[in-house]
Amino acid sequence: MIETIREALRGSHQNFTEGSLKRAIALLAIPMVIELSMESLFVIVNVFWVASLGAGAVAAVGLTEAMLTIVFGVAMGLGSAATAFVSRRIGEKDPAGASAAAGQAILIGLALSALIGIPGAVLGRSLLALMTPDPGIIETGHRFTTIMFGSTFSVLLIFLINAIFRGAGDAAIAMRVLALANFVNLVLDPCLIFGWGPFPAFGVTGSAIATTVGRSVGVLYQLYCLFRRGERLRLRFRHFAPRWSLMWQIFRVSVPGMVQYLIGTASWLLLSRIVAQFGSIATAGYTIAIRIIIVTILPSWGLGAAAATLMGQNLGAGKPDRSERATWLCGFYNMIFLGLVSLVFIFLAGPLIRIFTADAGVVAVGQNALRLISYGYLLYAYGMVLVQAFNGAGDTVTPTIINVFCYWIFQIPLAGWLAGRMGPDGVFWAVTLTESLIAICGILAFRTGRWRRVRL
């Protein structure tokens, strides 16, 4: 096992369409879990330092990041398509085709970054005003909002290119990218927020600058890795020459994926708006709790990402039964992990929230959020793996349909109704019930086997 861990961290060149599935999952999931843990650190580090600036600053960060989930949704949808195409070509032993797909996906990513980032940066203050009527939060956080939207290219590309690496089976590179980006953010965050050393004190705006610089450094390292020799996937400038038919194929598969994630993220956005009506204390408590939850959910998505890679590569190799076995195994391991996390949240919710704030009101809201949402973790563990397995097969339509029903038809009306009777706790219960329903629908849909018939 020790040797497997070492190989996973170094970067494995094993053929994931053959041999032990448990070993393949370990080689992929270990660096993927670490990678996504690094992504969650961006959020937790920012909230940790910003929390000392007061509830208004935390609320500004939370509301901005709620809006930025739209960017993450686009990035993850496009990344799902990129993973599906690249992994399928790798499974077919067609590295040239994988490189071509990667180059065209990056072109799409750059275009979408401009379409979202430029208007978002120009309208930063107005967008924040849509999320809250509190003039104090708007004044404190509008520059943070402007910079974060202006850095859309770094958010989208770091997600997209890491999805490309994962599809190729180069999970260790994606891990190192996030480690580097996080190190830069970790160093710069307190310096730019509080004015340590030679740096000016920007307050909450400094957190946005640090995050942007960190992610941008990560993107530069990704590009270096894509162009260097010796990896599974190697790009050349010719791969960025537009190939309209291939771009259309990737975009066509990615659109349902984007809609899929945007449905979910728009739902979270509306939930933030529902919580915001109870004031900055409720918003701050919800923001801190969600950031702690992300710390566990993103690493857990590492097992889902491993399922997506194994799904695509083994379908490309003509081994759908192996793809199915890999998916159920990843779901089982994820259930064990999130089951343990839920116990921590249930019994240690208060102390976890107090790491970030001593405000009794904020702690009360935050600990309820942690406990209530974690009640659905066992089912959610399977749900997140199955969603990514569908996407890895190129079937982005099925999880999109599930999300439309569960998030928009079920969750939002339920959250509004429960919030009117239970306050913020009603929103947290709605999250738990919805994620459990998504898992049940995912299991039933996966058993139909429709994903086996997808052609890319």
C-alpha positions in Angstrom: 0.0 0.0 0.0 2.9 2.4 0.8 4.3 1.8 -2.6 0.9 2.5 -4.2 0.7 5.8 -2.4 4.2 6.8 -3.5 3.4 5.9 -7.1 0.1 7.9 -6.9 1.9 11.0 -5.6 4.8 10.7 -8.1 2.4 10.2 -11.0 1.5 6.7 -12.3 1.7 5.6 -16.0 -0.3 2.5 -15.4 -2.8 1.4 -18.0 -6.1 1.9 -16.1 -8.1 -0.3 -18.5 -6.3 -3.4 -17.1 -5.3 -4.9 -13.8 -6.7 -4.4 -10.3 -9.6 -1.9 -10.1 -8.8 -1.2 -6.4 -5.3 -0.3 -7.3 -6.4 1.8 -10.2 -8.9 3.7 -8.0 -6.1 4.3 -5.4 -3.6 5.6 -8.0 -6.2 8.0 -9.4 -8.1 9.0 -6.3 -5.2 9.7 -3.9 -3.8 12.6 -6.0 -7.4 13.7 -7.0 -8.5 13.9 -3.3 -5.4 15.9 -2.4 -5.9 18.1 -5.5 -9.5 18.9 -4.6 -8.5 19.4 -0.9 -6.2 22.1 -2.2 -9.0 23.7 -4.1 -11.1 23.8 -0.9 -8.2 25.4 0.9 -8.6 28.5 -1.3 -12.0 29.0 0.3 -11.2 28.1 3.9 -8.0 30.2 4.0 -9.8 33.2 2.7 -12.6 32.9 5.2 -10.2 32.3 8.0 -8.4 35.6 7.5 -11.4 37.6 6.4 -13.4 36.5 9.5 -11.3 38.8 11.6 -12.6 41.8 9.6 -16.2 41.2 10.9 -19.4 39.6 9.8 -19.9 42.1 7.0 -16.7 41.1 5.3 -17.5 37.4 5.6 -21.0 38.0 4.2 -19.5 39.9 1.3 -17.1 37.0 0.5 -19.9 34.5 0.9 -22.3 36.3 -1.4 -19.7 36.9 -4.0 -18.6 33.3 -4.0 -22.3 32.3 -4.3 -22.4 34.3 -7.5 -19.1 32.8 -8.7 -20.6 29.4 -8.5 -21.9 30.3 -11.9 -18.3 30.4 -13.1 -17.5 27.2 -11.3 -20.6 25.6 -13.0 -19.4 26.5 -16.5 -15.9 25.4 -15.6 -17.1 22.0 -14.3 -19.5 21.5 -17.2 -16.8 22.1 -19.8 -14.3 20.1 -17.7 -16.7 17.2 -17.6 -16.8 17.2 -21.5 -13.1 17.6 -21.7 -12.6 14.6 -19.3 -15.0 12.5 -21.3 -13.3 13.2 -24.7 -9.7 13.0 -23.5 -10.3 9.8 -21.4 -12.2 8.1 -24.3 -9.3 8.9 -26.7 -6.7 7.6 -24.2 -8.7 4.4 -23.7 -8.7 4.0 -27.5 -4.9 4.4 -27.6 -5.2 7.7 -29.5 -3.0 10.3 -27.8 -3.1 12.6 -30.8 -6.9 12.7 -30.6 -6.7 13.4 -26.9 -4.3 16.3 -27.5 -6.6 17.7 -30.1 -9.6 17.5 -27.8 -7.7 19.2 -25.0 -6.6 22.1 -27.2 -10.1 22.8 -28.5 -11.6 22.6 -25.0 -9.1 25.3 -23.8 -10.1 27.5 -26.7 -13.8 27.2 -25.7 -12.7 28.0 -22.1 -11.0 31.2 -23.1 -14.0 32.4 -25.0 -16.4 31.7 -22.1 -14.0 33.4 -19.7 -14.2 36.6 -21.7 -18.0 36.4 -22.0 -18.5 36.0 -18.2 -15.6 37.8 -16.7 -15.7 41.2 -18.5 -19.3 42.0 -17.8 -19.0 40.6 -14.3 -16.0 42.9 -13.5 -17.7 46.0 -14.9 -20.9 45.3 -13.0 -19.3 44.1 -9.7 -21.0 46.6 -7.4 -24.4 46.1 -9.0 -24.2 42.4 -8.8 -23.4 42.5 -5.1 -26.3 44.9 -4.6 -28.6 42.2 -6.2 -27.6 39.8 -3.4 -28.0 42.0 -0.4 -29.7 45.3 0.4 -27.1 46.0 3.2 -25.1 49.1 2.2 -22.3 48.2 4.6 -21.7 44.8 2.9 -21.9 46.4 -0.5 -19.3 49.1 0.3 -17.0 46.6 2.0 -17.1 43.9 -0.7 -17.8 45.5 -4.1 -14.1 45.6 -5.0 -13.7 42.0 -3.9 -16.6 41.1 -6.3 -15.1 43.1 -9.2 -11.7 41.4 -8.9 -13.1 37.9 -8.5 -15.2 38.2 -11.6 -12.3 39.8 -13.4 -10.2 36.7 -12.7 -12.7 34.4 -14.3 -10.1 33.2 -16.8 -7.9 31.8 -13.9 -10.9 30.0 -12.2 -12.2 28.5 -15.4 -8.8 27.4 -16.9 -7.5 25.9 -13.6 -10.6 23.7 -13.4 -10.7 22.9 -17.1 -7.0 22.0 -17.6 -6.9 19.9 -14.4 -10.0 18.0 -15.8 -8.0 17.4 -18.9 -5.1 16.0 -16.9 -7.5 13.8 -14.9 -9.0 12.5 -18.1 -5.6 11.5 -19.4 -4.8 9.8 -16.1 -2.2 12.4 -15.0 -3.9 13.1 -11.7 -0.6 13.8 -9.9 0.0 16.8 -12.2 -3.4 18.3 -11.3 -2.5 17.8 -7.6 0.8 19.7 -7.9 -1.0 22.5 -9.8 -3.3 23.1 -6.9 -0.6 22.7 -4.3 1.4 25.5 -6.0 -1.6 27.8 -6.4 -2.5 27.3 -2.8 1.0 28.0 -1.5 1.0 31.3 -3.3 -2.5 32.2 -2.0 -1.5 31.1 1.6 1.5 33.4 1.6 -0.2 36.4 0.0 -3.6 36.3 1.8 -2.6 37.7 5.2 0.0 40.0 3.6 -2.5 41.7 1.3 -5.4 41.7 3.8 -3.5 43.1 6.8 -0.5 44.8 5.1 2.2 42.6 6.5 5.8 43.4 5.5 6.1 45.7 2.5 2.5 45.0 1.3 -0.3 47.6 1.6 -3.4 46.6 3.6 -6.3 46.1 1.2 -8.7 44.5 3.6 -11.1 42.0 2.1 -10.0 43.1 -1.4 -6.5 41.7 -0.6 -8.1 38.2 -0.4 -9.3 38.6 -4.0 -5.9 39.7 -5.2 -4.1 36.8 -3.4 -6.5 34.2 -4.8 -6.3 35.6 -8.3 -2.5 35.6 -8.3 -2.4 32.1 -6.8 -4.7 30.6 -9.4 -2.9 32.5 -12.3 0.4 31.0 -11.2 -1.3 27.6 -11.2 -2.5 28.1 -14.8 1.0 29.0 -16.0 2.3 25.8 -14.5 -0.5 23.8 -16.2 0.5 25.2 -19.5 4.1 24.4 -18.9 3.2 20.8 -18.1 0.9 20.5 -21.2 3.8 21.5 -23.5 6.7 19.6 -22.0 7.8 16.2 -23.1 7.3 12.9 -21.3 3.6 13.1 -20.3 0.6 11.1 -21.6 -0.8 14.3 -23.1 1.4 16.7 -25.0 0.2 19.9 -26.7 1.6 21.9 -29.5 0.5 25.3 -30.8 -1.2 23.5 -33.8 -3.6 22.0 -31.4 -5.0 25.5 -30.7 -5.9 26.1 -34.3 -9.7 26.1 -34.4 -11.2 22.8 -35.5 -14.8 23.8 -35.7 -16.3 20.4 -35.9 -14.4 19.1 -32.9 -15.1 22.3 -31.0 -18.8 21.8 -31.7 -18.8 18.2 -30.5 -17.1 19.2 -27.3 -19.4 22.2 -26.8 -22.5 20.1 -27.6 -21.6 17.6 -24.8 -20.5 20.3 -22.4 -23.7 22.4 -22.7 -25.9 19.9 -20.8 -23.0 19.5 -18.3 -22.9 23.3 -17.8 -26.6 23.4 -17.4 -26.4 20.5 -15.0 -23.9 22.4 -12.8 -25.5 25.8 -13.3 -28.8 24.4 -12.1 -27.2 23.2 -8.9 -25.1 26.3 -8.4 -28.1 28.6 -9.2 -30.0 26.7 -6.6 -27.2 27.4 -4.1 -27.3 31.0 -5.1 -31.0 31.2 -4.4 -30.5 29.4 -1.1 -27.9 32.1 -0.1 -30.5 34.7 -1.0 -33.1 33.1 1.2 -30.7 32.9 4.1 -29.7 36.5 3.5 -33.2 37.7 4.4 -32.4 36.7 8.0 -29.5 39.2 8.2 -25.7 39.3 8.2 -25.4 37.0 11.2 -27.3 34.3 9.5 -25.4 34.8 6.3 -22.0 34.7 8.1 -22.9 31.5 9.9 -24.2 29.9 6.7 -21.0 31.1 4.8 -18.6 29.6 7.4 -20.5 26.3 7.5 -20.6 25.9 3.8 -16.9 26.6 3.5 -16.2 23.9 6.1 -18.6 21.6 4.2 -16.7 22.3 0.9 -13.5 21.2 2.6 -15.0 17.7 2.9 -17.1 17.7 -0.3 -14.4 18.7 -2.7 -11.9 16.0 -1.6 -14.8 13.5 -1.8 -15.3 14.6 -5.4 -11.9 13.1 -5.9 -13.4 9.7 -5.8 -16.0 10.8 -8.3 -13.3 12.2 -10.6 -11.6 8.8 -10.4 -14.8 7.1 -11.4 -15.2 9.5 -14.4 -11.7 8.8 -15.6 -12.1 5.0 -15.3 -15.5 5.2 -16.9 -14.2 7.1 -20.0 -11.0 5.1 -20.5 -12.6 1.7 -20.1 -15.5 2.6 -22.4 -12.9 3.7 -24.9 -11.2 0.3 -24.4 -14.5 -1.5 -25.0 -14.9 -2.6 -21.3 -18.2 -1.2 -20.0 -18.5 -3.9 -17.3 -15.2 -2.7 -15.8 -16.5 0.9 -16.0 -19.6 -0.1 -14.0 -17.6 -2.0 -11.3 -15.3 1.0 -10.9 -18.3 3.3 -10.3 -19.9 1.2 -7.6 -16.5 0.7 -5.9 -15.8 4.5 -5.9 -19.3 5.1 -4.4 -18.7 2.6 -1.6 -15.4 4.1 -0.6 -17.0 7.6 -0.8 -19.8 6.5 1.5 -17.3 5.3 4.1 -15.4 8.6 4.0 -18.4 10.9 4.2 -20.0 8.7 6.8 -17.0 9.4 9.1 -17.1 13.1 8.2 -20.8 13.3 9.1 -20.0 11.9 12.6 -17.4 14.7 13.1 -19.9 17.3 12.0 -22.7 16.0 14.2 -20.6 15.9 17.4 -18.1 18.7 16.8 -20.1 21.3 14.9 -19.8 24.0 17.5 -16.0 23.8 18.0 -15.4 23.7 14.2 -17.4 27.0 13.7 -15.6 28.6 16.7 -12.3 28.2 14.8 -13.5 31.0 12.6 -15.6 33.2 14.9 -16.5 33.8 18.5 -19.8 35.5 17.7 -22.5 33.4 19.5 -25.2 34.2 16.8 -22.9 33.2 14.0 -21.9 30.0 15.8 -25.5 29.0 16.4 -26.5 29.3 12.8 -23.2 27.6 11.5 -23.4 24.6 13.8 -27.0 23.9 12.9 -26.0 24.1 9.2 -23.2 21.6 9.7 -25.3 19.1 11.6 -28.4 19.2 9.5 -26.7 19.1 6.1 -24.4 16.2 7.2 -27.4 13.9 7.9 -27.6 13.3 4.1 -24.0 12.5 3.6 -24.3 8.7 3.2 -26.6 8.9 0.3 -24.9 12.0 -1.1 -21.6 10.0 -1.3 -23.2 7.8 -4.0 -24.9 10.7 -5.7 -21.8 12.7 -6.4 -19.9 9.6 -7.8 -22.8 8.6 -10.1 -23.1 12.1 -11.5 -19.4 12.1 -12.4 -19.6 8.6 -13.8 -22.4 9.7 -16.2 -20.3 12.7 -17.2 -17.2 10.6 -17.7 -19.2 8.4 -20.1 -20.3 11.5 -22.0 -23.9 11.2 -20.8 -24.3 14.7 -19.5 -28.1 14.7 -20.2 -29.2 12.3 -17.5 -27.7 14.1 -14.5 -29.0 17.4 -16.0 -32.6 16.1 -16.0 -32.2 14.8 -12.4 -30.8 18.3 -11.3 -33.7 20.2 -13.0 -36.2 18.1 -11.1 -34.5 17.9 -7.7 -33.1 21.4 -7.4 -35.6 23.7 -9.2 -38.9 21.8 -8.9 -38.2 20.3 -5.4 -35.5 22.1 -3.5 -36.2 25.8 -4.0 -39.9 25.7 -3.2 -39.2 23.4 -0.3 -36.5 25.7 1.1 -38.7 28.8 0.8 -41.6 27.1 2.5 -39.5 25.6 5.4 -37.6 28.9 5.9 -40.9 30.6 6.5 -41.6 28.2 9.3 -38.2 27.2 10.7 -35.9 30.2 9.7 -32.4 29.3 8.3 -32.8 25.7 9.6 -35.5 25.1 7.0 -33.0 25.9 4.3 -30.5 23.4 5.7 -33.2 20.7 5.9 -34.1 21.3 2.3 -30.4 20.8 1.3 -30.3 17.4 3.1 -33.6 16.1 1.6 -32.7 17.3 -1.9 -29.2 15.7 -2.0 -30.7 12.4 -0.8 -33.3 12.5 -3.5 -30.6 13.2 -6.2 -28.7 10.1 -5.0 -31.7 7.9 -5.2 -32.6 9.2 -8.7 -28.9 8.7 -9.8 -28.8 5.1 -8.6 -32.1 4.2 -10.5 -30.9 6.0 -13.7 -27.4 4.3 -13.6 -29.0 0.9 -13.4 -30.8 1.4 -16.7 -27.4 1.3 -18.5 -28.1 4.1 -20.9 -24.6 5.5 -20.4 -23.2 2.3 -22.2 -24.6 3.5 -25.5 -23.1 7.0 -25.6 -20.8 7.6 -28.6 -18.1 10.4 -28.6 
